[in-house]
């Protein structure tokens, strides 16, 4: 696998995990724990978008 793509994937995964942990540890996240799976899906979607944006930036160089 291409090293650059591997690094971008790791960054995107860490961004998604960080977003999820940040939301779930916030007061709002603790209040809305019944929406945990929807929140997880949303943060995964954001992580995919971040990874795609980073790939787009790398291609432009």
Biopython code that builds the backbone (N, CA, C, O; Angstrom):
import numpy as np
from Bio.PDB.StructureBuilder import StructureBuilder

atoms = [
    (1, "UNK", "N", (0.843, -1.185, 0.000)),
    (1, "UNK", "CA", (0.000, 0.000, 0.000)),
    (1, "UNK", "C", (0.887, 1.246, 0.000)),
    (1, "UNK", "O", (1.989, 1.253, 0.548)),
    (2, "UNK", "N", (0.385, 2.259, -0.610)),
    (2, "UNK", "CA", (1.105, 3.521, -0.696)),
    (2, "UNK", "C", (1.221, 4.148, 0.699)),
    (2, "UNK", "O", (0.239, 4.224, 1.437)),
    (3, "UNK", "N", (2.411, 4.585, 1.043)),
    (3, "UNK", "CA", (2.670, 5.135, 2.382)),
    (3, "UNK", "C", (1.845, 6.387, 2.653)),
    (3, "UNK", "O", (1.336, 6.557, 3.762)),
    (4, "UNK", "N", (1.705, 7.249, 1.687)),
    (4, "UNK", "CA", (0.953, 8.492, 1.874)),
    (4, "UNK", "C", (-0.513, 8.183, 2.171)),
    (4, "UNK", "O", (-1.109, 8.783, 3.066)),
    (5, "UNK", "N", (-1.091, 7.247, 1.421)),
    (5, "UNK", "CA", (-2.485, 6.885, 1.665)),
    (5, "UNK", "C", (-2.659, 6.236, 3.037)),
    (5, "UNK", "O", (-3.678, 6.451, 3.695)),
    (6, "UNK", "N", (-1.689, 5.454, 3.472)),
    (6, "UNK", "CA", (-1.755, 4.836, 4.797)),
    (6, "UNK", "C", (-1.744, 5.917, 5.882)),
    (6, "UNK", "O", (-2.516, 5.844, 6.838)),
    (7, "UNK", "N", (-0.883, 6.908, 5.738)),
    (7, "UNK", "CA", (-0.800, 7.992, 6.719)),
    (7, "UNK", "C", (-2.105, 8.794, 6.732)),
    (7, "UNK", "O", (-2.597, 9.160, 7.800)),
    (8, "UNK", "N", (-2.667, 9.067, 5.550)),
    (8, "UNK", "CA", (-3.933, 9.796, 5.468)),
    (8, "UNK", "C", (-5.042, 9.005, 6.149)),
    (8, "UNK", "O", (-5.865, 9.588, 6.854)),
    (9, "UNK", "N", (-5.081, 7.698, 5.954)),
    (9, "UNK", "CA", (-6.098, 6.860, 6.599)),
    (9, "UNK", "C", (-5.965, 6.893, 8.112)),
    (9, "UNK", "O", (-6.967, 6.980, 8.821)),
    (10, "UNK", "N", (-4.746, 6.826, 8.609)),
    (10, "UNK", "CA", (-4.522, 6.863, 10.059)),
    (10, "UNK", "C", (-4.966, 8.216, 10.621)),
    (10, "UNK", "O", (-5.594, 8.271, 11.679)),
    (11, "UNK", "N", (-4.647, 9.296, 9.925)),
    (11, "UNK", "CA", (-5.063, 10.632, 10.365)),
    (11, "UNK", "C", (-6.583, 10.723, 10.398)),
    (11, "UNK", "O", (-7.152, 11.244, 11.357)),
    (12, "UNK", "N", (-7.246, 10.219, 9.356)),
    (12, "UNK", "CA", (-8.707, 10.271, 9.303)),
    (12, "UNK", "C", (-9.326, 9.451, 10.433)),
    (12, "UNK", "O", (-10.310, 9.883, 11.033)),
    (13, "UNK", "N", (-8.774, 8.285, 10.732)),
    (13, "UNK", "CA", (-9.278, 7.451, 11.827)),
    (13, "UNK", "C", (-9.110, 8.170, 13.161)),
    (13, "UNK", "O", (-10.021, 8.167, 13.989)),
    (14, "UNK", "N", (-7.954, 8.781, 13.370)),
    (14, "UNK", "CA", (-7.718, 9.499, 14.626)),
    (14, "UNK", "C", (-8.630, 10.711, 14.765)),
    (14, "UNK", "O", (-9.086, 11.019, 15.866)),
    (15, "UNK", "N", (-8.897, 11.396, 13.666)),
    (15, "UNK", "CA", (-9.817, 12.536, 13.705)),
    (15, "UNK", "C", (-11.218, 12.059, 14.088)),
    (15, "UNK", "O", (-11.878, 12.669, 14.929)),
    (16, "UNK", "N", (-11.667, 10.970, 13.470)),
    (16, "UNK", "CA", (-12.988, 10.435, 13.791)),
    (16, "UNK", "C", (-13.084, 9.979, 15.233)),
    (16, "UNK", "O", (-14.080, 10.245, 15.906)),
    (17, "UNK", "N", (-12.064, 9.299, 15.708)),
    (17, "UNK", "CA", (-12.056, 8.845, 17.100)),
    (17, "UNK", "C", (-12.032, 10.022, 18.062)),
    (17, "UNK", "O", (-12.732, 10.016, 19.074)),
    (18, "UNK", "N", (-11.232, 11.025, 17.750)),
    (18, "UNK", "CA", (-11.165, 12.214, 18.594)),
    (18, "UNK", "C", (-12.490, 12.963, 18.638)),
    (18, "UNK", "O", (-12.917, 13.418, 19.699)),
    (19, "UNK", "N", (-13.142, 13.089, 17.482)),
    (19, "UNK", "CA", (-14.449, 13.736, 17.448)),
    (19, "UNK", "C", (-15.466, 12.961, 18.272)),
    (19, "UNK", "O", (-16.226, 13.548, 19.043)),
    (20, "UNK", "N", (-15.480, 11.650, 18.109)),
    (20, "UNK", "CA", (-16.433, 10.818, 18.845)),
    (20, "UNK", "C", (-16.205, 10.924, 20.348)),
    (20, "UNK", "O", (-17.151, 11.100, 21.115)),
    (21, "UNK", "N", (-14.959, 10.816, 20.761)),
    (21, "UNK", "CA", (-14.659, 10.911, 22.198)),
    (21, "UNK", "C", (-14.995, 12.299, 22.729)),
    (21, "UNK", "O", (-15.503, 12.431, 23.842)),
    (22, "UNK", "N", (-14.718, 13.328, 21.945)),
    (22, "UNK", "CA", (-15.031, 14.680, 22.375)),
    (22, "UNK", "C", (-16.524, 14.904, 22.543)),
    (22, "UNK", "O", (-16.961, 15.508, 23.523)),
    (23, "UNK", "N", (-17.304, 14.420, 21.590)),
    (23, "UNK", "CA", (-18.752, 14.589, 21.674)),
    (23, "UNK", "C", (-19.319, 13.765, 22.819)),
    (23, "UNK", "O", (-20.142, 14.265, 23.586)),
    (24, "UNK", "N", (-18.895, 12.512, 22.949)),
    (24, "UNK", "CA", (-19.473, 11.634, 23.975)),
    (24, "UNK", "C", (-19.042, 12.044, 25.386)),
    (24, "UNK", "O", (-19.743, 11.727, 26.347)),
    (25, "UNK", "N", (-17.936, 12.724, 25.534)),
    (25, "UNK", "CA", (-17.507, 13.178, 26.858)),
    (25, "UNK", "C", (-18.014, 14.580, 27.195)),
    (25, "UNK", "O", (-17.808, 15.070, 28.306)),
    (26, "UNK", "N", (-18.674, 15.217, 26.238)),
    (26, "UNK", "CA", (-19.241, 16.537, 26.513)),
    (26, "UNK", "C", (-20.542, 16.380, 27.296)),
    (26, "UNK", "O", (-21.093, 15.284, 27.399)),
    (27, "UNK", "N", (-21.008, 17.469, 27.831)),
    (27, "UNK", "CA", (-22.263, 17.445, 28.590)),
    (27, "UNK", "C", (-23.420, 17.044, 27.674)),
    (27, "UNK", "O", (-24.299, 16.284, 28.077)),
    (28, "UNK", "N", (-23.417, 17.556, 26.443)),
    (28, "UNK", "CA", (-24.470, 17.207, 25.493)),
    (28, "UNK", "C", (-24.439, 15.716, 25.168)),
    (28, "UNK", "O", (-25.487, 15.074, 25.108)),
    (29, "UNK", "N", (-23.238, 15.157, 24.957)),
    (29, "UNK", "CA", (-23.112, 13.741, 24.637)),
    (29, "UNK", "C", (-23.559, 12.846, 25.770)),
    (29, "UNK", "O", (-24.172, 11.804, 25.537)),
    (30, "UNK", "N", (-23.261, 13.238, 26.991)),
    (30, "UNK", "CA", (-23.699, 12.449, 28.146)),
    (30, "UNK", "C", (-25.218, 12.498, 28.292)),
    (30, "UNK", "O", (-25.836, 11.523, 28.719)),
    (31, "UNK", "N", (-25.808, 13.623, 27.940)),
    (31, "UNK", "CA", (-27.258, 13.769, 28.023)),
    (31, "UNK", "C", (-27.970, 12.960, 26.934)),
    (31, "UNK", "O", (-29.096, 12.507, 27.138)),
    (32, "UNK", "N", (-27.320, 12.777, 25.785)),
    (32, "UNK", "CA", (-27.937, 12.108, 24.634)),
    (32, "UNK", "C", (-27.248, 10.778, 24.314)),
    (32, "UNK", "O", (-26.997, 10.488, 23.144)),
    (33, "UNK", "N", (-26.944, 9.984, 25.308)),
    (33, "UNK", "CA", (-26.256, 8.713, 25.069)),
    (33, "UNK", "C", (-27.098, 7.720, 24.286)),
    (33, "UNK", "O", (-26.553, 6.779, 23.708)),
    (34, "UNK", "N", (-28.405, 7.903, 24.251)),
    (34, "UNK", "CA", (-29.241, 6.986, 23.472)),
    (34, "UNK", "C", (-29.012, 7.156, 21.969)),
    (34, "UNK", "O", (-29.413, 6.299, 21.182)),
    (35, "UNK", "N", (-28.381, 8.237, 21.572)),
    (35, "UNK", "CA", (-28.054, 8.471, 20.164)),
    (35, "UNK", "C", (-26.597, 8.132, 19.848)),
    (35, "UNK", "O", (-26.033, 8.650, 18.883)),
    (36, "UNK", "N", (-25.990, 7.267, 20.655)),
    (36, "UNK", "CA", (-24.572, 6.953, 20.533)),
    (36, "UNK", "C", (-24.221, 6.441, 19.133)),
    (36, "UNK", "O", (-23.202, 6.843, 18.571)),
    (37, "UNK", "N", (-25.048, 5.563, 18.564)),
    (37, "UNK", "CA", (-24.724, 4.993, 17.256)),
    (37, "UNK", "C", (-24.875, 6.015, 16.137)),
    (37, "UNK", "O", (-24.107, 5.997, 15.176)),
    (38, "UNK", "N", (-25.849, 6.897, 16.251)),
    (38, "UNK", "CA", (-25.991, 7.956, 15.256)),
    (38, "UNK", "C", (-24.819, 8.934, 15.335)),
    (38, "UNK", "O", (-24.318, 9.402, 14.313)),
    (39, "UNK", "N", (-24.393, 9.233, 16.550)),
    (39, "UNK", "CA", (-23.229, 10.109, 16.736)),
    (39, "UNK", "C", (-21.985, 9.446, 16.156)),
    (39, "UNK", "O", (-21.174, 10.106, 15.507)),
    (40, "UNK", "N", (-21.834, 8.142, 16.388)),
    (40, "UNK", "CA", (-20.694, 7.403, 15.846)),
    (40, "UNK", "C", (-20.714, 7.428, 14.321)),
    (40, "UNK", "O", (-19.677, 7.631, 13.690)),
    (41, "UNK", "N", (-21.875, 7.224, 13.732)),
    (41, "UNK", "CA", (-21.996, 7.264, 12.277)),
    (41, "UNK", "C", (-21.638, 8.643, 11.736)),
    (41, "UNK", "O", (-20.961, 8.758, 10.715)),
    (42, "UNK", "N", (-22.090, 9.680, 12.417)),
    (42, "UNK", "CA", (-21.765, 11.041, 11.986)),
    (42, "UNK", "C", (-20.284, 11.356, 12.067)),
    (42, "UNK", "O", (-19.732, 12.008, 11.180)),
    (43, "UNK", "N", (-19.636, 10.892, 13.132)),
    (43, "UNK", "CA", (-18.199, 11.160, 13.249)),
    (43, "UNK", "C", (-17.393, 10.341, 12.239)),
    (43, "UNK", "O", (-16.354, 10.795, 11.761)),
    (44, "UNK", "N", (-17.867, 9.140, 11.915)),
    (44, "UNK", "CA", (-17.197, 8.358, 10.865)),
    (44, "UNK", "C", (-17.330, 9.073, 9.523)),
    (44, "UNK", "O", (-16.376, 9.139, 8.749)),
    (45, "UNK", "N", (-18.518, 9.605, 9.256)),
    (45, "UNK", "CA", (-18.725, 10.353, 8.019)),
    (45, "UNK", "C", (-17.805, 11.567, 7.952)),
    (45, "UNK", "O", (-17.208, 11.840, 6.911)),
    (46, "UNK", "N", (-17.692, 12.288, 9.052)),
    (46, "UNK", "CA", (-16.782, 13.441, 9.079)),
    (46, "UNK", "C", (-15.326, 13.010, 8.885)),
    (46, "UNK", "O", (-14.560, 13.705, 8.217)),
    (47, "UNK", "N", (-14.940, 11.876, 9.460)),
    (47, "UNK", "CA", (-13.572, 11.383, 9.288)),
    (47, "UNK", "C", (-13.303, 11.025, 7.831)),
    (47, "UNK", "O", (-12.212, 11.283, 7.322)),
    (48, "UNK", "N", (-14.276, 10.438, 7.161)),
    (48, "UNK", "CA", (-14.126, 10.114, 5.736)),
    (48, "UNK", "C", (-13.977, 11.394, 4.916)),
    (48, "UNK", "O", (-13.163, 11.460, 3.995)),
    (49, "UNK", "N", (-14.765, 12.403, 5.258)),
    (49, "UNK", "CA", (-14.658, 13.682, 4.551)),
    (49, "UNK", "C", (-13.299, 14.346, 4.790)),
    (49, "UNK", "O", (-12.722, 14.931, 3.874)),
    (50, "UNK", "N", (-12.797, 14.254, 6.011)),
    (50, "UNK", "CA", (-11.469, 14.806, 6.313)),
    (50, "UNK", "C", (-10.403, 14.061, 5.507)),
    (50, "UNK", "O", (-9.510, 14.685, 4.934)),
    (51, "UNK", "N", (-10.492, 12.733, 5.462)),
    (51, "UNK", "CA", (-9.536, 11.949, 4.678)),
    (51, "UNK", "C", (-9.588, 12.296, 3.202)),
    (51, "UNK", "O", (-8.551, 12.401, 2.548)),
    (52, "UNK", "N", (-10.794, 12.474, 2.675)),
    (52, "UNK", "CA", (-10.941, 12.865, 1.270)),
    (52, "UNK", "C", (-10.385, 14.249, 1.005)),
    (52, "UNK", "O", (-9.784, 14.493, -0.041)),
    (53, "UNK", "N", (-10.585, 15.165, 1.958)),
    (53, "UNK", "CA", (-10.051, 16.519, 1.801)),
    (53, "UNK", "C", (-8.521, 16.498, 1.819)),
    (53, "UNK", "O", (-7.879, 17.194, 1.032)),
    (54, "UNK", "N", (-7.947, 15.709, 2.709)),
    (54, "UNK", "CA", (-6.481, 15.610, 2.758)),
    (54, "UNK", "C", (-5.952, 15.015, 1.460)),
    (54, "UNK", "O", (-4.949, 15.488, 0.924)),
    (55, "UNK", "N", (-6.620, 13.977, 0.949)),
    (55, "UNK", "CA", (-6.205, 13.389, -0.336)),
    (55, "UNK", "C", (-6.284, 14.423, -1.453)),
    (55, "UNK", "O", (-5.402, 14.492, -2.310)),
    (56, "UNK", "N", (-7.346, 15.227, -1.438)),
    (56, "UNK", "CA", (-7.518, 16.263, -2.442)),
    (56, "UNK", "C", (-6.377, 17.277, -2.360)),
    (56, "UNK", "O", (-5.864, 17.722, -3.387)),
    (57, "UNK", "N", (-5.979, 17.641, -1.140)),
    (57, "UNK", "CA", (-4.863, 18.581, -0.964)),
    (57, "UNK", "C", (-3.548, 17.974, -1.457)),
    (57, "UNK", "O", (-2.733, 18.669, -2.063)),
    (58, "UNK", "N", (-3.343, 16.692, -1.201)),
    (58, "UNK", "CA", (-2.095, 16.038, -1.601)),
    (58, "UNK", "C", (-2.025, 15.938, -3.130)),
    (58, "UNK", "O", (-0.950, 16.102, -3.709)),
    (59, "UNK", "N", (-3.149, 15.673, -3.782)),
    (59, "UNK", "CA", (-3.168, 15.558, -5.244)),
    (59, "UNK", "C", (-2.871, 16.895, -5.900)),
    (59, "UNK", "O", (-2.248, 16.937, -6.961)),
    (60, "UNK", "N", (-3.308, 17.991, -5.283)),
    (60, "UNK", "CA", (-3.070, 19.309, -5.865)),
    (60, "UNK", "C", (-1.586, 19.695, -5.861)),
    (60, "UNK", "O", (-1.164, 20.545, -6.646)),
    (61, "UNK", "N", (-0.811, 19.086, -4.997)),
    (61, "UNK", "CA", (0.612, 19.433, -4.932)),
    (61, "UNK", "C", (1.310, 18.844, -6.051)),
    (61, "UNK", "O", (2.521, 19.016, -6.183)),
]
sb = StructureBuilder()
sb.init_structure("model")
sb.init_model(0)
sb.init_chain("A")
sb.init_seg("    ")
for serial, (resi, resn, name, xyz) in enumerate(atoms, 1):
    if name == "N":
        sb.init_residue(resn, " ", resi, " ")
    sb.init_atom(name, np.array(xyz, "f"), 0.0, 1.0, " ", f" {name:<3s}", serial, name[0])
structure = sb.get_structure()
